[in-house]
Amino acid sequence: MGKINMKMVVLGGLIAGVVINLGEYILNGVILMEDWEKWAASMNQPAMDSDKMVWYILMGFVMGIAMVWLHAAIRPRFGANLRTAVIAGLFVWLTIWVIGFGSSLIEELYPTNLVLISIIWGLFEAPIATIAGTYLYKEE
């Protein structure tokens, strides 16, 4: 069993982060932008500003690095293949989108339809980002 190649984890994680950030921009900054703005106005909240955006972008890159690291960690058990990248992506989807963002449904923090759309979007976004991020990954 080889050591995890952290240089490639970070590089691949940045690639995965680009995919995540692009996907989130398309979903939330284009497709659902008006719905999010209406919700924010109804809650007397300001619309998304650049300070918040920077934090979300940084979190996208951290999530990408975590996806690629998880893939590297489970490769010895599941194999160095596309299926393993999908498994890692689905695990991150389950923990971040379903449990993390889905818990906002319990607290009624956001509109149900926007949360469910985001969770379904993430079901595709997370594995695709993981596949992209792990494409070049090789052990040391």
C-alpha positions in Angstrom: 0.0 0.0 0.0 1.6 3.3 -1.1 1.6 6.6 0.6 -0.9 9.3 -0.3 0.6 11.7 -2.7 -0.4 15.0 -1.0 0.9 17.1 -3.8 -1.5 15.4 -6.2 -4.3 15.5 -3.6 -4.0 19.3 -3.4 -3.6 19.7 -7.2 -6.6 17.4 -7.9 -8.5 19.0 -5.0 -8.1 22.4 -6.7 -9.4 20.9 -9.9 -12.4 19.4 -8.1 -12.9 22.7 -6.3 -13.1 24.5 -9.7 -15.8 22.0 -10.8 -17.7 22.5 -7.5 -17.5 26.3 -7.6 -18.6 26.3 -11.3 -21.5 24.0 -10.5 -22.6 26.1 -7.6 -22.3 29.3 -9.6 -24.5 27.8 -12.4 -27.1 26.5 -9.9 -27.2 29.3 -7.3 -25.8 32.3 -9.3 -27.8 31.6 -12.5 -30.6 29.1 -12.2 -31.8 29.8 -8.7 -30.5 33.3 -8.2 -33.9 35.0 -8.3 -35.4 32.5 -5.9 -32.5 33.0 -3.4 -32.9 36.8 -3.8 -36.6 36.6 -3.1 -36.1 34.4 -0.1 -33.4 36.7 1.3 -35.6 39.8 0.8 -38.5 38.0 2.5 -36.3 37.3 5.5 -34.9 40.8 5.6 -31.5 39.4 4.7 -29.0 41.1 2.3 -28.4 39.4 -1.0 -25.2 37.5 -1.5 -22.2 39.8 -1.2 -18.6 39.4 -2.3 -17.4 38.7 1.3 -19.8 35.7 1.6 -19.0 34.6 -1.9 -15.2 34.4 -1.1 -16.0 32.1 1.9 -18.2 29.8 -0.3 -15.5 29.6 -2.9 -12.9 28.7 -0.4 -15.1 26.0 1.1 -15.6 24.7 -2.5 -11.8 24.2 -2.8 -11.5 22.7 0.7 -14.3 20.3 -0.2 -12.5 19.4 -3.5 -9.3 18.6 -1.6 -11.3 16.5 0.9 -12.9 14.6 -2.0 -9.5 13.8 -3.6 -8.0 12.9 -0.3 -10.8 10.5 0.5 -10.4 8.9 -2.9 -6.7 8.4 -2.3 -7.4 6.9 1.1 -10.0 4.3 -0.1 -8.1 3.4 -3.3 -6.3 0.4 -1.7 -9.6 -1.1 -0.7 -11.8 -0.2 -3.7 -9.2 0.0 -6.5 -7.8 2.8 -8.6 -10.7 3.3 -10.9 -13.7 5.5 -11.8 -16.0 3.6 -9.4 -13.8 4.5 -6.5 -14.0 8.2 -7.4 -17.8 8.0 -7.7 -17.9 6.3 -4.2 -15.8 9.0 -2.7 -17.9 11.7 -4.4 -21.2 10.1 -3.2 -19.8 9.9 0.4 -19.0 13.6 0.3 -22.5 14.3 -1.2 -24.1 12.3 1.6 -22.2 14.1 4.4 -22.2 17.6 3.0 -25.3 18.0 0.9 -27.7 15.5 2.5 -26.7 15.6 6.1 -25.2 19.1 6.2 -27.5 21.1 4.0 -30.4 18.8 4.4 -30.4 19.4 8.1 -31.6 22.9 7.3 -34.9 21.4 6.4 -35.4 20.3 10.0 -34.7 23.8 11.2 -36.7 25.3 8.4 -33.8 27.7 7.6 -34.3 27.7 3.8 -37.1 27.0 1.4 -37.7 23.3 1.0 -37.7 23.4 -2.8 -34.3 25.2 -2.9 -32.7 22.8 -0.5 -34.1 19.7 -2.4 -32.9 21.1 -5.7 -29.5 21.8 -4.3 -29.3 18.2 -2.8 -30.3 16.7 -6.1 -27.8 18.9 -8.0 -25.1 17.8 -5.6 -25.8 14.2 -6.3 -24.3 14.8 -9.8 -21.9 17.6 -8.9 -20.0 15.8 -6.2 -19.1 12.6 -8.2 -18.3 14.7 -11.3 -16.0 16.9 -9.2 -14.3 13.9 -7.6 -13.8 12.2 -11.0 -12.3 15.4 -12.4 -10.1 15.9 -9.3 -8.8 12.3 -9.2 -8.2 11.9 -13.0 -4.5 12.7 -12.7 -4.0 11.2 -9.2 -1.1 8.8 -8.9 0.5 7.3 -5.7 4.0 8.6 -4.8 
